[in-house]
Amino acid sequence: MTYTHFLLNNLRAIVDKKAVSYHTPGHKNGRLAPEALKNLWGQSFWQYDLTEIDSLDNLHFASGCIRESQRQAAAIWHVKETYYLINGTTVGLQAAIMACCRGQKVFVPRHVHRSIYHSLILAQAEPIYLPIALDDELSLPLGVAAETLADYIRRYPEVKTLLMVNPTYQGLTWENEKLIKLAKASGLTVIVDEAHGAHLHFSPQLPMSMLDLGADLVVQSWHKMLPVMTQGSVLHAGYDYQGVELAPILSLLQSTSPSYLLMASLEAGSIFMGQEGAEMIAQSLHELTVFFQKLACLNTIKRFYRSEYGQDPFKLYLVSSKYSGAELAELLRERFRIYVEMNDSVGVLLILPLKVNQDELESLYAALVAIDEASSLLADVALSPTFYSRSIPQQAVSLAEAFYRTKQFLPIQSAVGKVCGQFLLKYPPGIPLAVPGERIDDNILALWLANEGKSSDMIQVLV
Ligand SMILES: Cc1ncc(COP(=O)(O)O)c(C=O)c1O
């Protein structure tokens, strides 16, 4: 396949013309860019921050270079349509949920990111929550068991849509292949939050992208895994998608001034993956295998890996027997300038680059060896429960209604028995323990306190 920078070429033609700007944005091709930023970012960056002029098409009525660019991305990911998003996966999930289950019941696994709950509120959809399984040792979320979904399909024949997460924040896909096959066989429309899975399509050695298993709508945060600017995401419509037109819904939700920097970055990121993705990932996986073998020799730090969970190797979750997740993250940051994606009470999560850099990998390994050796004589830390729950709190008021109701603040300890008025979560990972409308119980309080929460923390409850 040959690749074309449809959007970038048109941007460049305007920059090369030295066009004089009597249009937005107000920095006038960077001429008025504040000095502090111009010095740091250079002039050319600003010049590409253009708007819907001349040949630059319009994201909301794409018929020119943006349309061509999106079509090319669709061909790279083998889907019917790809829509560029300039407000992250958040807006793609909102659009997908509004398109498929506005005002209807929908199956929602309990380990979803807060953006899905927000979308349910916007779409006035009614979630039927699916309980999730947790890893027995570390209580990380695995997802929904296929037999659980089968049971819910029997009990709720009126539900027509399933939401899925592929992979989890820690890179687990567990029974997702079984789930989507079951859902498709049962006639459900499948929407997948693949925020962390934009790269999965490019290697048979990785867990499968749900796109390749016939999901209807899949939203991917390209900015999370690919070399794309923050907020750059896409909504893919699979070949089976038969629902309402997506473009008008995206227009309803997205800015009428989409950033051309962001859109050009999405285009360049898609070409990068088309040209180099498969080979680069194969090479990196080869190098990571050696790295993981070395890690396995450490005494106090272990990589969380279970072959039966269908794990994405680019997500490295490390657990020390001597430090909590927060302490390990702090040591890596303060002593070795290594900034991790997130930590929870138990471990730290690192997102490895799709193109492995040997020097960086060596430094990471050296840091882990140093921590391992220096901590070998310390007492072991007790494993505390992570911020995920198998049980689903009792729903007292519907999510959408509770969201808009009047609230008051109470210390969390006094809130047990009351109806939650907010999303009770830690960010990251942004997966709520309880959401508006649910009754706060002892389990929620215990998990809050086990994860650096205090009994005096103020939370919102319904009045
Ligand atoms: C699993 C998951 N879904 C959705 C989102 C929202 O994605 P975005 O930040 O691209 O809007 C996130 C963000 O962290 C996420 O982790």
The ligand as an SDF file (V2000), in Angstrom:
LIG
                    3D

 16 16  0  0  0  0  0  0  0  0999 V2000
   -9.7310    2.5930   29.4680 C   0  0  0  0  0  0  0  0  0  0  0  0
   -9.8990    4.0460   29.0900 C   0  0  0  0  0  0  0  0  0  0  0  0
  -10.9550    4.3940   28.3450 N   0  0  0  0  0  0  0  0  0  0  0  0
  -11.1600    5.6680   27.9580 C   0  0  0  0  0  0  0  0  0  0  0  0
  -10.3040    6.6700   28.3370 C   0  0  0  0  0  0  0  0  0  0  0  0
  -10.5450    8.0760   27.8690 C   0  0  0  0  0  0  0  0  0  0  0  0
   -9.6400    8.3340   26.8290 O   0  0  0  0  0  0  0  0  0  0  0  0
   -9.1630    9.7720   26.3820 P   0  0  0  0  0  0  0  0  0  0  0  0
   -8.2540   10.2720   27.4670 O   0  0  0  0  0  0  0  0  0  0  0  0
   -8.4590    9.5320   25.0930 O   0  0  0  0  0  0  0  0  0  0  0  0
  -10.3720   10.6230   26.2460 O   0  0  0  0  0  0  0  0  0  0  0  0
   -9.1840    6.3530   29.1320 C   0  0  0  0  0  0  0  0  0  0  0  0
   -8.2500    7.4030   29.5750 C   0  0  0  0  0  0  0  0  0  0  0  0
   -7.3860    7.2300   30.3720 O   0  0  0  0  0  0  0  0  0  0  0  0
   -8.9720    5.0010   29.5200 C   0  0  0  0  0  0  0  0  0  0  0  0
   -7.9250    4.6370   30.2690 O   0  0  0  0  0  0  0  0  0  0  0  0
  1  2  1  0
  2  3  1  0
  2 15  2  0
  3  4  2  0
  4  5  1  0
  5  6  1  0
  5 12  2  0
  6  7  1  0
  7  8  1  0
  8  9  2  0
  8 10  1  0
  8 11  1  0
 12 13  1  0
 12 15  1  0
 13 14  2  0
 15 16  1  0
M  END
$$$$
